[in-house]
């Protein structure tokens, strides 16, 4: 070891190598022992900073070991007999070099690490986020208003010459190359944007969680180790990380608004039918809507000018907040929505929401019937190829008969009319999702139903909805949703700029 | 700031924010002042660890600022009144979060950083290395002996449905989609390997430096801030970083052997004509040879079993080293080659190399004529679209007339016969390149001619050559080259395993 001025303190070298051996052997007990106990111990890597011995220990126990490596350089900066910084350059067996910086402190029990910072070379592409990426994957056709913008395309849109993967390896393996671009893709290219790549989706876009059973959970940079939100998960994470500026996705029942909320992004679900779904793999045609995510409201609107039909505008709208909706969210999320509503002078209004659970059940019945109608023939003999959560949805969908679907469709029709009546020409302020992004590994079933109660309104009535980023008191991203009458997408995009 | 037990020392917070403001303003003088002087100050990021204030200062002056960011969390671990570690979580304006760990020391002149470790989220793909990547870009056709291996394909090989980019944006923009895979690509797919992506090449593969004027210099992980070597630069860096296991490239005059040496990889240039160049963009057909790079000798051979024709084997060969060739390398490289030769009992032999410069000149004349013959019609009106070094080669090539080429071809023929005679049935041990990887930014012209003197032997005589990784006394990668008679590729691949 090379040293800085002072000699290396006694026992430090031995402790350093004990740690390294334990790391290579995934000896979690030794690693836990060599990290200082207590709430201020730190460990950071590309997935975020862990604070406190408990978080670090939980991380170690769950990750299943670290890539094999050897130490190729060490530098010690000795502070005093009891404190030293050790910087090591590592060479990974899989290739590439990394760096590890550790602050060591001598305690009564021996040397302990109080802070560690670890860097390792990444893969060619983050396969949790992307299936294909390029510089660019597809060049712009433009020039136009989106010159220089880059798009992460959800893997349910056709990209000419590529297959649609739909988040499922078996589907991808059997897919044919698409002969044309989806209309939305083509419009973005004509407007000057290029395609950065094809982003992961949850299987068949039928989930809100942000965890794909085959490709893993895309990261959520502003809420490390929490769900990305779905099903437009890859598009959202790509935008969060700055790997693309526009995340093109779909929103059948919240698949834009949920990742926008979980990751602190802007997002829009367009009026059902307003933006073309030509050459987009359907999930439930009565509800599927084009949507997109960005890091700023200005770009959100500029994309709307490209993808949405022109139309009359009426941006000056009364804002309304509905305590019965806000109250569906957890208190820290509701607090953000209430504060937003108060700041912008929203009127509080009581709605009769007793039928909402029934409406939602009807929505899910129609969605299931339509999903099975479009995908069932392919899915039926391949259920074993589908992750457990989405598989269970397809299995239930197979049991929905035409009569049940017809009855549900009647309920949806009534619900849609009633919701449109309630919204009127106002803009409703509500939570984009009922909670902040759940920790990865947490149970998702209850959260899904709670989420659908909020996101289902726009789905049932085919309304446009814009998600704005908020932040809870504990510093986590959340979303405020603006809902308006059908066709008022551009008004909402304008309002998103005015209100943020 | 949250603190650990002890209070934050006086003045540290102010120094921290002074540094942050200077960083955002790219105020290099202030940054230099706030980093401790002397040879032990450290700064590391994804591109490697800088050691000493001088290196750090030079880096700062050349990088042209850092991405804009804001600090979203800070944690201070106070060691004593004069020492503290500050860990900060950053949020980049372009998206994503990073981490910065700094050890601060109070000196007579104020607080100074003695060590810094910086992490920032990467792009969707490293465009210095790759043009396109996927999970996979093209799936395996196999199964076969290369199951699970991933290939970085140099951007001169046809990949069905993709264009050939040849390292030049104008060429790429005009290219058509390839109707079939290059034969070598197809064989790898049939053998079970998948394509990870299409890797950058230097323009038209006509360089050995590893710096592309349009896309930058791919990183060299084992020799940070030094050249990757070319022209199979992207393939080599991808393999070094573990982003692919096989780097498929070409070697006209050293384009496999040079990156192998600079990056410490295994590499083979095959016998001219032995492995199919079908659907590979030519540079100089008389010399172009298929080649590949790996991180281990076993995989190097396994690829050979797929791409090379079967043939008689004669692995037991006398090794010969030629002081006149070894002496063309710098002393620290020559020392590695001499040690290798001595260890493996190579006989020393003197060759008359007085004609070597003339042979090389003839080689370059023929190469230039052939390059112009294949590419001149396209290049002539587009010289402005080509980087200065390669452009100069094309401009010179345009002046080579048929008569000069014919005369040069005669010299090449005589040289080839003479070289084959000298090599005979032995295996010649020589340096893969005359120097370690040059620092990026260093003058390249002299190095190129010196390199060609060594790499040109195999090129002139169409010989197979295997590059083995070595390491100089100062710890930098270098290469030992094994050269044999035409068709003895498999013998060399066998020998590479036996000798390492």
Interface residues (C-beta under 8 A of the other chain):
Chain A: X2 X4 X5 X40 X42 X44 X45 X46 X48 X49 X51 X73 X75 X77 X79 X80 X83 X85 X87 X89 X91 X92 X94 X95 X96 X97 X99 X101 X103 X105 X114 X115 X117 X119 X121 X122 X123 X124 X125 X126 X127 X129 X130 X131 X132 X133 X134 X135 X137 X139 X161 X173 X177 X196 X197 X215 X221 X222 X224 X238 X239 X240 X241 X242 X243 X244 X295
Chain B: X2 X4 X5 X40 X42 X44 X45 X46 X48 X49 X51 X73 X75 X77 X79 X80 X83 X85 X87 X89 X91 X92 X94 X95 X96 X97 X99 X101 X103 X105 X114 X115 X117 X119 X121 X122 X123 X124 X125 X126 X127 X129 X130 X131 X132 X133 X134 X135 X137 X139 X161 X173 X177 X196 X197 X215 X221 X222 X224 X238 X239 X240 X241 X242 X243 X244 X295
